[in-house]
Amino acid sequence: MEISVNDLVERVKINMEELTDVSNALVTLEVGIDVEQYIRAKLPDALLSVWASTPVELLPQTDCASSLQPERQPDGSGRVVLPSDVWRMTEFCMEGWRQPVTSFIDHTSPAYELQFNLYTRGGVATPVCVLSNVEGQKCLDYYSLPPRVEAHRVKTARYVAYPQADADKYEIADSLVQVVCYTCAALVYEILGQPEQAAAMLRSIVK
């Protein structure tokens, strides 16, 4: 579901008011900055914190297959430059593969070195995708297609994007809205130097 940032801010404030004296319901710092600004600033961090432990089927996903341009290598492997807002890849599949890749590795994985050997690398039955950052660009190296395949085409590609800091709404699974709000409240309490209240907000998530 799509929910406005204004609605999320109000929900977070209500959660915080549960632990706040009526006389200080709108928490304001000594420097005079209303807590609402901190809530808005911390919402993207709260989303990422919650999404990190959320099943992929509950995450908002963006289809980018049509925008990717494969760079074919003679050995059948290839590379695509990913959108700059990719936070987490969730699926990638080249035309000709028997199944998509849903678990991605990086250069630190033991399986990475295997991709340089024609006999141990991923293929059409068990493809492998390696995520990396090349000269400031997010890239995905895929292994692989038979060398005889001349045209490389992306069949499916989906990812979760970083939440935009200036967004006026976010797509959040209904079951996660309250979790995000409590998490955001905890992050704001940490800014305010109130660790006990922050801990109380996190405890509220599991009630």
C-alpha positions as a printed NumPy array, in Angstrom:
array([[  0.   ,   0.   ,   0.   ],
       [  1.043,   3.594,  -0.557],
       [  1.064,   5.771,   2.523],
       [  1.881,   9.46 ,   2.686],
       [  4.845,  10.777,   4.629],
       [  2.483,  13.119,   6.465],
       [  0.445,  10.136,   7.659],
       [  3.591,   8.292,   8.755],
       [  4.827,  11.343,  10.655],
       [  1.551,  11.603,  12.56 ],
       [  1.656,   7.909,  13.433],
       [  5.217,   8.216,  14.737],
       [  4.291,  11.254,  16.818],
       [  1.353,   9.35 ,  18.344],
       [  3.692,   6.49 ,  19.254],
       [  6.105,   8.924,  20.875],
       [  3.35 ,  10.69 ,  22.788],
       [  2.551,   7.393,  24.496],
       [  5.801,   7.871,  26.446],
       [  5.649,  11.645,  26.772],
       [  4.027,  13.899,  29.403],
       [  0.998,  15.773,  28.102],
       [  2.766,  19.044,  28.858],
       [  5.561,  18.023,  26.489],
       [  3.547,  16.078,  23.904],
       [  5.34 ,  17.733,  21.014],
       [  8.957,  17.029,  21.813],
       [ 11.05 ,  20.068,  20.946],
       [ 14.785,  20.364,  21.256],
       [ 16.369,  23.211,  23.188],
       [ 17.537,  24.728,  19.922],
       [ 13.885,  25.064,  18.925],
       [ 13.678,  22.473,  16.149],
       [ 10.434,  20.506,  16.176],
       [ 10.83 ,  16.733,  16.368],
       [  8.79 ,  16.367,  13.164],
       [ 11.856,  17.31 ,  11.127],
       [ 13.785,  14.476,  12.707],
       [ 10.969,  12.035,  12.041],
       [ 10.964,  12.945,   8.358],
       [ 14.756,  12.643,   8.19 ],
       [ 14.779,   9.212,   9.849],
       [ 11.925,   7.59 ,   7.919],
       [ 14.223,   6.289,   5.112],
       [ 16.573,   4.766,   7.715],
       [ 13.623,   3.165,   9.489],
       [ 12.393,   1.66 ,   6.226],
       [ 15.785,   0.155,   5.401],
       [ 16.137,  -1.187,   8.934],
       [ 12.794,  -2.97 ,   8.679],
       [ 13.315,  -4.147,   5.1  ],
       [ 16.655,  -5.734,   6.013],
       [ 14.816,  -8.484,   7.897],
       [ 11.666,  -8.633,   5.763],
       [ 10.814, -11.44 ,   3.302],
       [ 11.34 , -10.28 ,  -0.254],
       [  7.688, -10.773,  -1.196],
       [  6.74 ,  -7.937,   1.188],
       [  9.21 ,  -5.452,  -0.274],
       [  8.335,  -2.816,  -2.9  ],
       [ 10.062,  -3.878,  -6.099],
       [ 10.912,  -2.058,  -9.296],
       [ 11.144,  -3.761, -12.697],
       [ 14.18 ,  -2.548, -14.625],
       [ 14.642,  -5.287, -17.261],
       [ 13.783,  -3.053, -20.206],
       [ 16.327,  -0.401, -19.204],
       [ 19.347,  -2.724, -18.857],
       [ 21.814,  -3.089, -21.721],
       [ 23.916,  -6.271, -21.502],
       [ 27.593,  -6.05 , -22.411],
       [ 28.336,  -9.468, -23.883],
       [ 31.726, -11.114, -23.445],
       [ 33.115, -13.699, -25.918],
       [ 33.033, -16.445, -23.282],
       [ 29.271, -16.074, -22.743],
       [ 29.4  , -13.999, -19.586],
       [ 28.334, -10.39 , -19.476],
       [ 27.673,  -7.271, -17.464],
       [ 24.849,  -4.814, -16.947],
       [ 25.045,  -1.42 , -15.267],
       [ 22.296,  -1.202, -12.661],
       [ 20.187,   1.823, -11.752],
       [ 21.909,   4.082,  -9.243],
       [ 19.097,   3.728,  -6.679],
       [ 19.43 ,  -0.052,  -6.286],
       [ 19.447,  -1.032,  -2.613],
       [ 18.854,  -4.752,  -3.081],
       [ 18.535,  -6.874,  -6.201],
       [ 15.75 ,  -9.431,  -5.865],
       [ 15.664, -11.187,  -9.235],
       [ 17.671, -11.346, -12.443],
       [ 17.292, -13.633, -15.437],
       [ 18.753, -13.67 , -18.93 ],
       [ 16.808, -15.069, -21.878],
       [ 18.014, -18.638, -22.263],
       [ 18.43 , -19.382, -18.562],
       [ 16.316, -22.125, -17.052],
       [ 15.761, -20.227, -13.825],
       [ 16.275, -16.721, -12.427],
       [ 18.892, -15.745,  -9.87 ],
       [ 17.422, -14.607,  -6.568],
       [ 20.543, -14.89 ,  -4.379],
       [ 23.426, -12.663,  -5.412],
       [ 27.11 , -12.803,  -4.466],
       [ 29.955, -10.282,  -4.393],
       [ 33.73 , -10.469,  -4.828],
       [ 34.206, -11.786,  -1.292],
       [ 32.218, -14.963,  -1.95 ],
       [ 34.159, -18.222,  -2.446],
       [ 31.952, -18.825,  -5.49 ],
       [ 33.308, -15.708,  -7.197],
       [ 36.628, -17.294,  -8.178],
       [ 34.758, -20.247,  -9.696],
       [ 33.27 , -17.94 , -12.312],
       [ 36.652, -17.604, -14.047],
       [ 36.693, -21.317, -14.903],
       [ 34.549, -22.481, -17.833],
       [ 33.836, -25.779, -16.056],
       [ 32.858, -24.417, -12.633],
       [ 31.094, -21.196, -13.504],
       [ 27.364, -20.693, -13.572],
       [ 25.486, -21.638, -16.711],
       [ 21.973, -21.803, -18.112],
       [ 20.891, -24.39 , -15.506],
       [ 22.452, -22.771, -12.422],
       [ 23.336, -19.183, -13.3  ],
       [ 25.355, -16.919, -10.992],
       [ 25.251, -13.14 , -10.597],
       [ 27.976, -11.045,  -8.987],
       [ 27.277,  -7.54 ,  -7.705],
       [ 30.04 ,  -4.931,  -7.709],
       [ 30.811,  -1.246,  -7.893],
       [ 32.885,  -0.243, -10.91 ],
       [ 34.101,   3.348, -11.145],
       [ 31.163,   4.532,  -9.087],
       [ 28.579,   2.512, -10.997],
       [ 26.608,  -0.399,  -9.588],
       [ 27.154,  -3.394, -11.838],
       [ 26.004,  -6.981, -12.145],
       [ 28.172,  -9.601, -13.842],
       [ 26.23 , -12.646, -15.013],
       [ 27.468, -16.169, -15.67 ],
       [ 26.57 , -17.256, -18.173],
       [ 25.211, -18.107, -21.59 ],
       [ 26.777, -20.423, -24.189],
       [ 29.462, -18.542, -26.165],
       [ 27.521, -19.252, -29.372],
       [ 24.661, -17.01 , -28.221],
       [ 25.192, -13.769, -30.106],
       [ 22.44 , -11.609, -28.644],
       [ 22.178, -11.232, -24.875],
       [ 18.792, -10.074, -23.624],
       [ 17.565,  -9.516, -20.075],
       [ 14.352, -11.417, -19.386],
       [ 13.572, -10.218, -15.862],
       [ 15.266,  -7.843, -13.422],
       [ 13.769,  -6.508, -10.22 ],
       [ 15.155,  -4.591,  -7.284],
       [ 14.266,  -2.689,  -4.14 ],
       [ 15.173,   0.977,  -4.405],
       [ 16.587,   3.191,  -1.679],
       [ 13.741,   5.232,  -0.153],
       [ 13.948,   8.788,  -1.442],
       [ 14.575,  11.287,   1.324],
       [ 12.299,  13.884,  -0.299],
       [  9.449,  11.517,  -1.166],
       [  5.902,  12.529,  -0.25 ],
       [  4.779,   8.897,   0.053],
       [  6.207,   5.388,   0.381],
       [  5.019,   1.955,  -0.65 ],
       [  4.92 ,  -0.174,   2.501],
       [  3.253,  -3.517,   3.114],
       [  0.288,  -3.01 ,   5.423],
       [  1.745,  -5.403,   7.999],
       [  4.94 ,  -3.33 ,   8.194],
       [  3.534,   0.181,   8.629],
       [  3.403,   0.105,  12.419],
       [  6.795,  -1.611,  12.599],
       [  8.316,   1.192,  10.518],
       [  6.681,   3.831,  12.726],
       [  7.954,   2.317,  15.978],
       [ 11.419,   1.907,  14.452],
       [ 11.447,   5.531,  13.32 ],
       [ 10.354,   6.67 ,  16.79 ],
       [ 13.248,   4.709,  18.298],
       [ 15.726,   6.345,  15.929],
       [ 14.423,   9.804,  16.819],
       [ 14.646,   9.077,  20.549],
       [ 18.276,   8.1  ,  20.002],
       [ 18.89 ,  11.515,  18.441],
       [ 17.209,  13.12 ,  21.442],
       [ 19.528,  11.25 ,  23.789],
       [ 16.751,   9.143,  25.306],
       [ 17.899,   5.518,  24.98 ],
       [ 15.287,   4.148,  27.409],
       [ 12.459,   5.547,  25.312],
       [ 14.147,   4.236,  22.16 ],
       [ 14.293,   0.761,  23.681],
       [ 10.628,   1.014,  24.673],
       [  9.661,   1.787,  21.072],
       [ 11.548,  -1.267,  19.822],
       [  9.903,  -3.444,  22.456],
       [  6.52 ,  -2.27 ,  21.181],
       [  7.232,  -3.897,  17.813],
       [  7.032,  -7.407,  19.231],
       [  3.918,  -6.899,  21.354]])
